[in-house]
């Protein structure tokens, strides 16, 4: 083992994944003698429809040193307190998955157990009434949270809804200022070392040959390096996540922007609505086994709230992940590593998670296989646990009004999800683990929002007198209402701190 440092990094593919990777590596590694080159082609373009995020993106931007207000103005961003789900449990249902807690523990017993006890006694409001981000989102209100943990205004977080293409452009400028070199062109050949299977170089249409010690595959669904050259293999999850296509189209903004994304269950999948400062992103994620492409386009166009700003764009995908996301001296990041549909806005988070783990496990030039093994273990857990959470949305439904929903309601789910649901149904316990994205409030939002309720609550809740407990919950509900009502409107807050500059 020589311990020699990585000197040359080649990133194949731009877009959100490529430029997030370039920005992070050029900022966080920041050492002399390190060359980072990124290859992208204007001919190929990017998917660029992932516009909604989760709160983890804030820490990523902070590590890069990005000013939040400037970032929002440059990406036409709005704030996001959660995701509204319509018609998922039953037609007419609506709930919000918030970026924040439901109440607070009382006497070391989780809030939802106390709520369940009082609900059975008929003296509790809807559980979402005890969540500040839910109530604020419904009112169209927003402010940044306070840092004092004693304050009710510290009990939520937030994310962003932004233009992914503008975000990539912002990160490109950041990266190039830190020495990243962009190469225009398509990769037409990948040269492997016959002795160890590592990638030696990529060859562009111009004939230019780019050698590297470490290659990052951000080439999108094609997986040009990880699959095309290294044959990593792909694990297909269509049996659990049957949607395999999407149609996307932006439209004019005609209403005040809301601080949340909306996901509405339709006849063969679901539609998204993502409000930005300058437009609204719309789309329909659906299963081609239950709906034609023509019908999907007609459906999404008929739901637009304003004039379309582009022609509908069709996407085809297979949900799942690469069997290995790090092979030899190649790491797949973004769509090249796998795809989980955008139901819970996790695509950009998975890019961020891969980058973070790569930085923490950054190899030397000898490429110890233990680094790749640990990276793959962590990323497999990330994908598997997000998969389970997404499958829950589809399977936890009472809908049988279309063949698609009847299929989802009756399909067999992964054993890992079945175990989680059984645990919650029995005693109201949410499974916890060290690695993985979604924490207890997220699972509670979907369980309760889609009508899964446990048979029992934590018996320790019975120690508190019912009248005192009911009074505490009512005080909390009233405080949440007042705190949300006192916030500025989301539209006013955006205009005051981070409005995009008018285009010339």
C-alpha positions as CSV (number, residue, x, y, z in Angstrom):
1,X,0.0,0.0,0.0
2,X,1.7,3.2,-1.2
3,X,-0.7,5.7,0.5
4,X,-0.3,8.0,-2.5
5,X,-3.0,10.7,-2.8
6,X,-5.7,10.9,-5.4
7,X,-4.5,13.6,-7.9
8,X,-7.0,13.5,-10.7
9,X,-10.8,13.3,-10.4
10,X,-13.0,13.1,-13.5
11,X,-16.7,13.7,-13.2
12,X,-18.7,12.4,-16.1
13,X,-22.0,14.3,-16.4
14,X,-23.2,17.7,-15.2
15,X,-26.6,18.6,-14.1
16,X,-27.5,18.7,-10.4
17,X,-25.5,15.6,-9.5
18,X,-22.4,16.5,-11.4
19,X,-22.2,20.1,-10.2
20,X,-23.1,19.3,-6.6
21,X,-20.3,16.8,-6.6
22,X,-17.8,19.2,-8.2
23,X,-18.8,22.0,-5.8
24,X,-18.4,19.7,-2.7
25,X,-15.1,18.1,-3.7
26,X,-13.5,21.4,-4.7
27,X,-14.7,23.1,-1.5
28,X,-14.2,20.3,1.1
29,X,-11.0,18.7,-0.2
30,X,-9.5,22.0,-1.2
31,X,-5.9,20.9,-1.4
32,X,-3.0,21.7,-3.8
33,X,-2.2,19.3,-6.6
34,X,-5.8,18.1,-6.9
35,X,-7.3,18.3,-10.4
36,X,-11.1,18.1,-10.9
37,X,-12.5,18.0,-14.4
38,X,-16.2,17.6,-15.3
39,X,-17.4,16.4,-18.7
40,X,-20.8,17.3,-19.9
41,X,-22.5,17.7,-23.3
42,X,-25.0,20.4,-24.3
43,X,-26.3,17.8,-26.8
44,X,-27.4,15.4,-24.1
45,X,-28.9,17.8,-21.5
46,X,-30.1,16.8,-18.1
47,X,-33.4,15.5,-16.5
48,X,-33.7,18.7,-14.4
49,X,-37.2,18.2,-13.1
50,X,-36.3,17.5,-9.5
51,X,-37.2,20.8,-7.9
52,X,-38.4,19.9,-4.4
53,X,-36.0,19.1,-1.5
54,X,-35.9,18.1,2.1
55,X,-34.1,20.0,5.0
56,X,-30.8,18.3,4.6
57,X,-30.0,20.5,1.6
58,X,-29.5,23.4,4.0
59,X,-26.5,21.8,5.7
60,X,-25.0,21.0,2.3
61,X,-25.3,24.6,1.1
62,X,-23.9,25.8,4.4
63,X,-20.9,23.5,4.1
64,X,-20.2,25.0,0.7
65,X,-20.5,28.5,2.2
66,X,-23.5,29.5,0.1
67,X,-25.5,32.5,1.2
68,X,-29.1,31.3,1.6
69,X,-30.8,34.4,0.4
70,X,-28.6,34.7,-2.6
71,X,-29.0,31.0,-3.4
72,X,-32.8,31.4,-3.3
73,X,-32.8,34.5,-5.5
74,X,-30.6,32.9,-8.1
75,X,-32.6,29.6,-8.2
76,X,-36.1,31.3,-8.1
77,X,-36.7,29.3,-4.9
78,X,-39.5,29.3,-2.4
79,X,-39.6,27.8,1.1
80,X,-41.0,24.4,1.9
81,X,-42.5,23.2,5.3
82,X,-43.6,19.8,4.1
83,X,-45.6,17.9,1.5
84,X,-49.4,17.8,1.2
85,X,-50.8,14.4,0.2
86,X,-54.3,14.4,-1.3
87,X,-56.5,11.3,-1.9
88,X,-54.0,8.7,-0.8
89,X,-55.8,6.9,2.0
90,X,-59.3,7.6,0.6
91,X,-60.6,10.0,-2.0
92,X,-61.1,13.3,-0.3
93,X,-58.4,12.8,2.3
94,X,-55.7,15.3,2.8
95,X,-52.7,15.5,5.2
96,X,-49.3,17.2,5.4
97,X,-46.0,15.4,6.0
98,X,-44.2,18.2,8.0
99,X,-40.6,19.0,8.5
100,X,-41.1,19.1,12.3
101,X,-42.5,17.4,15.3
102,X,-46.0,16.6,16.6
103,X,-46.1,18.1,20.1
104,X,-43.5,17.2,22.6
105,X,-42.9,14.2,24.9
106,X,-44.6,14.4,28.3
107,X,-43.1,12.5,31.2
108,X,-40.7,10.8,28.7
109,X,-43.6,9.3,26.8
110,X,-43.9,10.2,23.1
111,X,-46.6,12.8,22.3
112,X,-48.5,10.5,19.9
113,X,-49.1,8.0,22.7
114,X,-50.8,10.7,24.8
115,X,-52.7,11.8,21.7
116,X,-53.9,8.3,21.0
117,X,-55.2,7.9,24.6
118,X,-57.2,11.2,24.4
119,X,-58.4,10.4,20.9
120,X,-60.0,7.2,22.2
121,X,-61.6,9.3,25.0
122,X,-63.0,11.7,22.3
123,X,-61.1,14.8,23.7
124,X,-58.3,15.2,21.1
125,X,-58.1,17.3,18.0
126,X,-56.6,16.0,14.7
127,X,-52.9,15.2,15.4
128,X,-51.8,17.6,12.6
129,X,-53.3,20.5,14.7
130,X,-50.4,20.0,17.1
131,X,-47.7,20.5,14.5
132,X,-46.6,24.0,13.8
133,X,-45.2,23.4,10.3
134,X,-48.5,21.8,9.3
135,X,-50.7,24.6,10.6
136,X,-48.3,27.3,9.1
137,X,-48.3,25.5,5.8
138,X,-52.1,25.4,5.7
139,X,-52.2,29.1,6.5
140,X,-49.6,30.0,3.8
141,X,-47.3,31.4,6.5
142,X,-43.5,31.2,6.9
143,X,-40.6,32.3,9.0
144,X,-37.3,30.8,9.7
145,X,-37.2,28.8,13.0
146,X,-35.7,30.1,16.2
147,X,-32.7,28.5,17.7
148,X,-33.9,28.5,21.4
149,X,-35.0,24.8,22.0
150,X,-37.5,26.0,24.6
151,X,-39.4,28.0,22.0
152,X,-42.4,26.6,20.1
153,X,-40.8,28.3,17.1
154,X,-37.8,25.9,17.2
155,X,-40.0,22.8,16.6
156,X,-39.8,22.8,12.8
157,X,-37.3,22.9,9.9
158,X,-37.7,23.8,6.3
159,X,-36.4,23.0,2.8
160,X,-36.6,24.6,-0.6
161,X,-38.5,24.4,-3.9
162,X,-36.2,25.6,-6.6
163,X,-35.2,25.4,-10.3
164,X,-32.8,22.5,-10.5
165,X,-31.2,23.9,-13.7
166,X,-30.5,27.3,-12.0
167,X,-29.1,25.5,-9.0
168,X,-26.7,23.5,-11.2
169,X,-25.6,26.8,-12.9
170,X,-25.0,28.4,-9.4
171,X,-22.9,25.5,-8.3
172,X,-21.0,25.5,-11.6
173,X,-19.9,29.1,-11.0
174,X,-19.0,28.1,-7.4
175,X,-17.0,25.1,-8.6
176,X,-15.1,26.9,-11.4
177,X,-14.1,29.6,-9.0
178,X,-12.4,26.8,-7.0
179,X,-10.5,25.4,-9.9
180,X,-12.9,22.8,-11.4
181,X,-12.4,22.6,-15.2
182,X,-15.4,21.9,-17.4
183,X,-15.0,19.9,-20.7
184,X,-17.7,20.1,-23.3
185,X,-18.3,16.8,-25.2
186,X,-19.7,13.3,-25.1
187,X,-17.8,10.3,-23.8
188,X,-17.4,7.8,-26.6
189,X,-15.0,5.3,-25.0
190,X,-14.0,4.1,-21.6
191,X,-10.6,2.5,-21.2
192,X,-10.1,-0.1,-18.4
193,X,-6.9,-1.4,-16.8
194,X,-6.7,-5.1,-17.8
195,X,-4.8,-5.9,-14.6
196,X,-7.2,-4.5,-11.9
197,X,-10.4,-3.5,-13.8
198,X,-10.1,0.1,-12.8
199,X,-11.0,2.9,-15.3
200,X,-7.9,4.4,-16.8
201,X,-9.5,7.1,-18.9
202,X,-12.5,8.3,-20.8
203,X,-12.3,9.5,-24.4
204,X,-14.4,12.3,-25.8
205,X,-15.8,12.9,-29.3
206,X,-13.0,15.4,-29.9
207,X,-10.5,12.6,-29.3
208,X,-9.4,14.1,-26.0
209,X,-8.4,11.5,-23.5
210,X,-9.0,12.3,-19.8
211,X,-7.1,10.1,-17.4
212,X,-8.0,9.9,-13.7
213,X,-7.4,8.3,-10.4
214,X,-11.0,8.5,-9.4
215,X,-14.1,8.7,-11.7
216,X,-17.5,9.9,-10.6
217,X,-20.4,8.7,-12.7
218,X,-23.1,11.4,-12.9
219,X,-24.2,10.4,-16.4
220,X,-27.9,9.8,-15.4
221,X,-30.1,6.8,-16.1
222,X,-27.5,5.5,-18.6
223,X,-24.9,4.8,-15.9
224,X,-22.2,5.2,-18.6
225,X,-19.3,4.2,-16.4
226,X,-20.8,2.1,-13.5
227,X,-23.0,0.0,-15.8
228,X,-21.8,0.6,-19.3
229,X,-18.2,-0.1,-18.5
230,X,-18.1,-1.9,-15.2
231,X,-21.4,-3.9,-15.3
232,X,-22.4,-3.2,-11.7
233,X,-25.9,-4.7,-12.2
234,X,-29.3,-3.3,-11.2
235,X,-31.8,-4.3,-8.6
236,X,-35.3,-3.7,-10.0
237,X,-38.0,-2.6,-7.5
238,X,-40.9,-2.3,-9.9
239,X,-42.8,-5.0,-8.0
240,X,-43.1,-2.7,-5.1
241,X,-43.0,0.7,-6.8
242,X,-45.0,0.1,-10.0
243,X,-44.8,3.6,-11.5
244,X,-42.3,3.6,-14.4
245,X,-43.0,6.9,-16.3
246,X,-43.5,10.6,-15.7
247,X,-44.7,13.5,-17.8
248,X,-43.5,17.0,-16.6
249,X,-44.6,20.5,-17.7
250,X,-44.2,23.9,-16.1
251,X,-46.9,26.5,-16.1
252,X,-47.4,30.2,-15.2
253,X,-48.0,31.1,-11.5
254,X,-51.5,32.4,-11.0
255,X,-51.8,32.0,-7.2
256,X,-49.7,33.0,-4.2
257,X,-46.9,30.5,-3.8
258,X,-47.4,28.0,-1.0
259,X,-44.7,26.8,1.4
260,X,-45.3,23.2,0.6
261,X,-45.2,20.7,-2.3
262,X,-48.4,18.8,-3.2
263,X,-48.7,15.2,-4.3
264,X,-52.2,14.2,-5.4
265,X,-53.1,10.5,-6.0
266,X,-54.6,10.0,-9.4
267,X,-56.0,7.0,-11.2
268,X,-52.7,5.3,-12.1
269,X,-50.1,7.2,-10.0
270,X,-49.9,10.7,-8.6
271,X,-49.3,14.3,-9.7
272,X,-46.9,16.9,-8.3
273,X,-47.3,20.6,-7.9
274,X,-44.1,22.6,-6.9
275,X,-44.5,26.4,-6.7
276,X,-41.4,28.4,-7.5
277,X,-41.1,32.2,-7.7
278,X,-41.4,32.4,-11.5
279,X,-43.5,29.3,-12.3
280,X,-45.1,26.1,-11.1
281,X,-43.7,22.7,-11.7
282,X,-46.3,20.0,-12.6
283,X,-46.1,16.4,-13.5
284,X,-47.7,13.0,-13.4
285,X,-45.8,9.9,-12.2
286,X,-47.7,6.8,-13.4
287,X,-47.6,3.2,-14.3
288,X,-47.6,2.4,-18.0
289,X,-49.2,-0.9,-17.2
290,X,-52.3,1.0,-16.1
291,X,-52.3,4.2,-18.2
292,X,-51.2,5.2,-21.7
293,X,-48.7,8.0,-22.3
294,X,-51.4,9.9,-24.3
295,X,-53.8,9.7,-21.4
296,X,-51.1,10.8,-18.9
297,X,-50.3,13.9,-21.0
298,X,-54.0,14.8,-21.4
299,X,-54.5,14.4,-17.6
300,X,-51.6,16.6,-16.5
301,X,-52.4,19.3,-19.1
302,X,-55.9,19.4,-17.9
303,X,-54.8,20.0,-14.3
304,X,-52.6,23.1,-15.0
305,X,-53.6,26.2,-13.1
306,X,-52.1,28.5,-15.7
307,X,-50.8,28.5,-19.3
308,X,-48.1,25.9,-20.0
309,X,-44.6,27.3,-20.4
310,X,-43.2,24.4,-22.4
311,X,-44.2,21.3,-24.1
312,X,-44.7,18.2,-21.9
313,X,-41.6,16.2,-21.3
314,X,-41.7,12.4,-21.0
315,X,-39.4,10.4,-18.7
316,X,-39.0,6.6,-18.5
317,X,-37.4,4.9,-15.5
318,X,-37.1,1.7,-13.5
319,X,-37.1,2.2,-9.8
320,X,-34.3,0.4,-8.0
321,X,-30.6,0.8,-7.4
322,X,-27.2,-0.5,-8.7
323,X,-26.0,-3.6,-7.0
324,X,-22.8,-1.7,-6.3
325,X,-22.6,2.0,-6.4
326,X,-18.8,2.1,-5.9
327,X,-16.8,-0.3,-8.0
328,X,-13.0,-0.2,-8.4
329,X,-12.1,3.5,-8.8
330,X,-15.6,4.6,-9.9
331,X,-18.4,6.0,-7.7
332,X,-22.0,6.5,-9.1
333,X,-23.8,9.5,-7.8
334,X,-27.3,10.6,-8.8
335,X,-29.5,8.8,-11.3
336,X,-26.6,6.6,-12.3
337,X,-26.7,5.0,-8.9
338,X,-30.4,4.2,-8.9
339,X,-33.8,5.9,-8.9
340,X,-36.5,6.3,-6.4
341,X,-39.4,8.3,-7.7
342,X,-39.8,11.9,-6.4
343,X,-42.8,11.2,-4.1
344,X,-40.9,12.4,-1.0
345,X,-38.4,14.7,-2.7
346,X,-35.4,12.4,-2.0
347,X,-33.5,12.5,-5.2
348,X,-31.3,15.4,-4.3
349,X,-30.8,14.0,-0.8
350,X,-29.5,10.8,-2.2
351,X,-26.9,12.8,-4.2
352,X,-26.0,14.7,-1.1
353,X,-25.7,11.4,0.9
354,X,-23.4,9.9,-1.6
355,X,-21.2,12.9,-1.7
356,X,-21.0,13.1,2.1
357,X,-20.1,9.4,2.3
358,X,-17.5,9.7,-0.4
359,X,-15.8,12.7,1.3
360,X,-15.8,10.8,4.6
361,X,-14.4,7.6,3.0
362,X,-12.2,9.4,0.4
363,X,-9.7,6.9,-0.8
364,X,-6.0,7.1,-1.6
365,X,-4.7,6.1,-5.0
366,X,-4.5,2.4,-3.9
367,X,-8.3,2.2,-3.6
368,X,-8.7,-0.1,-0.5
369,X,-11.8,-2.2,-1.2
370,X,-12.9,-1.6,2.4
371,X,-13.8,2.0,1.5
372,X,-16.0,0.9,-1.3
373,X,-17.6,-1.8,0.8
374,X,-18.6,0.6,3.6
375,X,-19.9,3.2,1.1
376,X,-22.0,0.6,-0.6
377,X,-23.3,-0.7,2.8
378,X,-24.4,2.8,3.8
379,X,-26.0,3.7,0.5
380,X,-27.8,0.4,0.3
381,X,-29.4,1.2,3.7
382,X,-30.3,4.7,2.5
383,X,-32.0,3.3,-0.6
384,X,-33.7,0.4,1.1
385,X,-35.2,2.6,3.9
386,X,-36.4,5.3,1.6
387,X,-37.9,2.5,-0.6
388,X,-39.9,1.2,2.4
389,X,-41.2,4.6,3.2
390,X,-42.4,5.2,-0.4
391,X,-44.0,1.8,-0.6
392,X,-45.9,2.6,2.5
393,X,-47.7,5.5,0.7
394,X,-48.9,3.2,-2.0
395,X,-49.9,0.2,0.1
396,X,-51.5,2.0,3.1
397,X,-54.7,2.9,1.2
398,X,-58.3,1.9,1.3
399,X,-58.8,2.8,-2.4
400,X,-60.1,0.2,-4.7
401,X,-61.7,2.6,-7.3
402,X,-59.1,1.8,-10.0
403,X,-57.1,-1.2,-11.0
404,X,-53.9,0.6,-10.1
405,X,-54.9,1.3,-6.5
406,X,-56.4,-2.1,-6.1
407,X,-53.0,-3.5,-7.1
408,X,-51.1,-1.3,-4.7
409,X,-53.5,-2.0,-1.8
410,X,-53.2,-5.8,-2.2
411,X,-49.5,-6.2,-3.3
412,X,-46.9,-7.9,-1.1
413,X,-44.5,-5.4,0.5
414,X,-40.9,-5.9,1.5
415,X,-40.5,-7.8,4.7
416,X,-38.6,-4.9,6.3
417,X,-41.7,-2.7,5.8
418,X,-44.2,-5.3,6.9
419,X,-42.3,-5.6,10.2
420,X,-42.3,-1.8,10.7
421,X,-46.1,-1.6,10.1
422,X,-46.8,-4.6,12.3
423,X,-44.9,-3.0,15.2
424,X,-46.8,0.2,14.8
425,X,-50.2,-1.4,14.6
426,X,-49.6,-3.5,17.7
427,X,-48.3,-0.9,20.1
428,X,-47.8,2.5,18.3
429,X,-44.0,2.0,18.2
430,X,-42.1,3.6,15.3
431,X,-39.0,1.5,14.4
432,X,-35.8,3.5,14.9
433,X,-32.4,3.0,13.5
434,X,-29.1,4.8,13.3
435,X,-28.7,5.0,9.5
436,X,-31.5,6.1,7.3
437,X,-33.4,9.3,6.3
438,X,-36.9,9.4,7.7
439,X,-37.4,9.7,11.5
440,X,-40.4,9.2,13.7
441,X,-42.5,12.3,12.8
442,X,-42.3,11.3,9.1
443,X,-43.6,7.8,9.7
444,X,-46.3,9.1,12.0
445,X,-47.5,11.6,9.3
446,X,-48.1,8.8,6.8
447,X,-49.4,6.2,9.3
448,X,-52.0,8.6,10.7
449,X,-52.6,10.5,7.4
450,X,-53.4,7.2,5.7
451,X,-55.6,5.8,8.5
452,X,-53.2,3.3,10.1
453,X,-53.8,3.4,13.9
454,X,-52.3,1.1,16.5
455,X,-54.3,-1.3,18.7
456,X,-52.7,0.1,21.9
457,X,-50.7,3.1,23.2
458,X,-47.9,3.3,25.7
459,X,-49.4,2.3,29.1
460,X,-47.1,4.9,30.8
461,X,-49.4,7.6,29.4
462,X,-52.1,6.5,31.9
463,X,-50.0,7.9,34.8
464,X,-51.1,11.4,33.8
465,X,-54.6,12.5,34.9
466,X,-56.8,12.7,31.8
467,X,-58.1,16.2,32.6
468,X,-54.6,17.6,33.0
469,X,-53.4,15.9,29.9
470,X,-56.3,17.2,27.9
471,X,-55.6,20.7,29.1
472,X,-52.0,20.5,28.1
473,X,-52.9,19.4,24.6
474,X,-55.5,22.1,24.2
475,X,-53.0,24.7,25.3
476,X,-50.5,23.4,22.8
477,X,-53.1,23.4,20.0
478,X,-54.0,27.0,20.8
479,X,-50.3,28.0,21.0
480,X,-49.6,26.5,17.6
481,X,-52.5,28.3,16.0
482,X,-51.4,31.7,17.4
483,X,-47.8,31.1,16.5
484,X,-48.6,30.3,12.9
485,X,-51.1,33.2,12.5
486,X,-48.4,35.6,13.8
487,X,-45.9,34.6,11.0
488,X,-45.7,36.7,7.8
489,X,-47.3,35.2,4.7
490,X,-44.9,33.0,2.7
491,X,-45.2,35.3,-0.3
492,X,-44.3,38.4,1.8
493,X,-41.3,36.6,3.5
494,X,-39.9,35.6,0.1
495,X,-40.3,39.0,-1.4
496,X,-38.6,40.6,1.7
497,X,-35.5,38.5,1.9
498,X,-34.8,36.5,-1.3
499,X,-36.9,37.6,-4.3
500,X,-35.3,36.8,-7.6
501,X,-34.0,39.8,-9.6
502,X,-36.1,40.7,-12.6
503,X,-34.8,39.2,-15.9
504,X,-33.6,41.6,-18.4
